[in-house]
Amino acid sequence: CYIIGDTGEEGVIIDPGANAEIIKKVIKSEGLIPKEILLTHGHFDHIGAVRELMEEYGIKVRVHKADRDMLLDPEVFWGFKMNFKAPECDEEDCLKDGDVLEVGKYKIAVYHTPGHSRGSVVYMIEDALITGDTLFEGSIGRTDFEGGDMSQMKESLKRLSRLEGDYKIYAGHGEDTSLEYEKENNMYMRRL
């Protein structure tokens, strides 16, 4: 989970997979005003605390339109019983490639990066990329789940590799890294 915002300002919560109580404590201690929840994709390990945070702050959740169905009924998508109530995402709140969201002083650009899921996105915020499960330190997200596609993943990685300049990478799992480091060292990006 990532929380973007400045003390006393509006902010966003990105990929609250679990631990709503910890997230609420951080928001309170920093004096943040959550405006909405953004998801890099709809997999269950990225949405577990969404419903509780939506109710706590009276905010909505936004996901790429291609992953909206995962939120509507994750048990059908994953084939097993979830221990949380799925969040609701209105169709008009769905994200698309090229959207630029304004939250407080931040502009958040949305890059559709299918491959891990049909609706995977990367968020660009200043000199940072929140990559979800598209790009990790030294690796990439799995493409063997329903909706995953290795050829789409390669195209998404090519798109990221063409970004000019260096960006700090905050992934959905693992350690932080940088785009330049991944272009030079990540075997999936070197093979593009």
Helices and strands as residue ranges (DSSP letters): E 2-5, E 10-14, H 20-30, E 33-38, G 44-46, H 50-57, E 60-62, G 65-67, H 68-72, H 74-78, G 91-93, E 100-103, E 106-112, E 121-125, E 128-132, E 135-136, E 139-140, H 150-161, E 168-171, E 177-178, H 179-185, H 187-190
